[in-house]
Amino acid sequence: VRILEGDDLVRTYQPDEGSAKTFCSACGTNLFGGGWPESEFSSVRLTALDEPFEGPIESHIFVRSLAPWEVLPDDGAERFEVRGQ
């Protein structure tokens, strides 16, 4: 992942428990999770992409945290209670 503009606006918050959250300090958009930029692997939030994601959904993660009013689509994608299960 490469930030082309606005890298001076990117902030990372590391809570005492859990993984780091990286966001835009101007608009609050959640950009990355899971240790970006130090980690070899990180999650990129769809809101960080310039173009809409066109690929197939392969899995749904953290489904145990699904809000009671949310419904996952019946898309055949594998479901995990936590990431990397």
Contact map, one row per residue, 1 for C-alpha under 8 A:
1110000000000000000000000000000000000000000000000000000000000000000000000000000000000
1111000000000000000000000000000000000000000000000000000000000000000000000000000000000
1111111000000000000000000000000000000000000000000000000000000000000000000000000000000
0111111000000000000000000000000000000000000000000000000000000000000000000000000000000
0011111000000000000000000000000000000000000000000000000000000000000000000000000000000
0011111111000000000000000000000000000000000000000000000000000000000000000000000000000
0011111111000000000000000000000000000000000000000000000000000000000000000000000000000
0000011111000000000000000000000000000000000000000000000000000000000000000000000000000
0000011111100000000000011100000000000000000000000000000000000000000000000000000000000
0000011111110000000001111000000000000000000000000000000000000000000000000000000000000
0000000011111000000001111000000000000000000000000000000000000000000000000000000000000
0000000001111100000111100000000000000000000000000000000000000000000000000000000000000
0000000000111110000111000000000000000000000000000000000000000000000000000000000000000
0000000000011111011110000000000000000000000000000000000000000000000000000000000000000
0000000000001111111100000000000000000000000000000000000000000000000000000000000000000
0000000000000111110000000000000000000000000000000000000000000000000000000000000000000
0000000000000011111000000000000000000000000000000000000000000000000000000000000000000
0000000000000111111100000000000000000000000000000000000000000000000000000000000000000
0000000000000110111110000000000011100000000000000000000000000000000000000000000000000
0000000000011110011111000000000011110000000000000000000000000000000000000000000000000
0000000000011100001111100000011111100000000000000000000000000000000000000000000000000
0000000001111000000111110000011110010000000000000000000000000000000000000000000000000
0000000001110000000011111001111100000000000000000000000000000000000000000000000000000
0000000011100000000001111111111000000000000000000000000000000000000000000000000000000
0000000011100000000000111111100000000000000000000000000000000000000000000000000000000
0000000010000000000000011111000000000000000000000000000000000000000000000000000000000
0000000000000000000000011111100000000000000000000000000000000000000000000000000000000
0000000000000000000000111111110000000000000000000000000000000000000000000000000000000
0000000000000000000000111011111000000000000000110000000000000000000000000000000000000
0000000000000000000011110001111100000000000010110000000000000000000000000000000000000
0000000000000000000011110000111110000000000111110000000000000000000000000000000000000
0000000000000000000011100000011111110000011110010000000000000000000000000000000000000
0000000000000000001111000000001111110000011110000000000000000000000000000000000000000
0000000000000000001110000000000111110010111000000000000000000000000000000000000000000
0000000000000000001110000000000111111110110000000000000000000000000000000000000000000
0000000000000000000101000000000111111110111000000000000000000000000000000000000000000
0000000000000000000000000000000000111111010000000000000000000000000000000000000000000
0000000000000000000000000000000000111111000000000000000000000000000000000000000000000
0000000000000000000000000000000001111111110000000000000000000000000000000000000000000
0000000000000000000000000000000000001111110000000000000000000000000000000000000000000
0000000000000000000000000000000001110011111000000000000000000000000000000000000000000
0000000000000000000000000000000111111011111100000000000000000000000000000000000000000
0000000000000000000000000000000111010000111110000000000000000000000000000000000000000
0000000000000000000000000000001110000000011111010000000000000000000000000000000000000
0000000000000000000000000000011110000000001111111000000000000000000000000000000000000
0000000000000000000000000000001000000000000111111001100000000000000000000000000000000
0000000000000000000000000000111000000000000011111100000000000000000000000000000000000
0000000000000000000000000000111100000000000111111100000000000000000000000000000000000
0000000000000000000000000000000000000000000011111111100000000000000000000000000000000
0000000000000000000000000000000000000000000000111111000000000000000000000000000000000
0000000000000000000000000000000000000000000000001111100000000000000000000000000000000
0000000000000000000000000000000000000000000001001111110000000000000000000000000000000
0000000000000000000000000000000000000000000001001011111000000000000000000000000000000
0000000000000000000000000000000000000000000000000001111100000000000000000000000000000
0000000000000000000000000000000000000000000000000000111110000000000000000000000000000
0000000000000000000000000000000000000000000000000000011111000000000000000000000000000
0000000000000000000000000000000000000000000000000000001111110000000000000010100000000
0000000000000000000000000000000000000000000000000000000111110000000000000000110000000
0000000000000000000000000000000000000000000000000000000011111000000000000000111100000
0000000000000000000000000000000000000000000000000000000011111110000000000000111100000
0000000000000000000000000000000000000000000000000000000000111110000000000000001111100
0000000000000000000000000000000000000000000000000000000000011111110000000000000111100
0000000000000000000000000000000000000000000000000000000000011111110000000000001111000
0000000000000000000000000000000000000000000000000000000000000111110000000000000011000
0000000000000000000000000000000000000000000000000000000000000111111000000000000010000
0000000000000000000000000000000000000000000000000000000000000111111101000000000000000
0000000000000000000000000000000000000000000000000000000000000000111111000000000000000
0000000000000000000000000000000000000000000000000000000000000000011111000000000000000
0000000000000000000000000000000000000000000000000000000000000000001111100000000000000
0000000000000000000000000000000000000000000000000000000000000000011111110000000000000
0000000000000000000000000000000000000000000000000000000000000000000011111000000000000
0000000000000000000000000000000000000000000000000000000000000000000001111100000000000
0000000000000000000000000000000000000000000000000000000000000000000000111110000000000
0000000000000000000000000000000000000000000000000000000000000000000000011111100000000
0000000000000000000000000000000000000000000000000000000010000000000000001111100000000
0000000000000000000000000000000000000000000000000000000000000000000000000111110000000
0000000000000000000000000000000000000000000000000000000011110000000000000111111000000
0000000000000000000000000000000000000000000000000000000001110000000000000001111100000
0000000000000000000000000000000000000000000000000000000000111010000000000000111110000
0000000000000000000000000000000000000000000000000000000000111110000000000000011111111
0000000000000000000000000000000000000000000000000000000000001111100000000000001111101
0000000000000000000000000000000000000000000000000000000000001111000000000000000111111
0000000000000000000000000000000000000000000000000000000000001100000000000000000111111
0000000000000000000000000000000000000000000000000000000000000000000000000000000101111
0000000000000000000000000000000000000000000000000000000000000000000000000000000111111
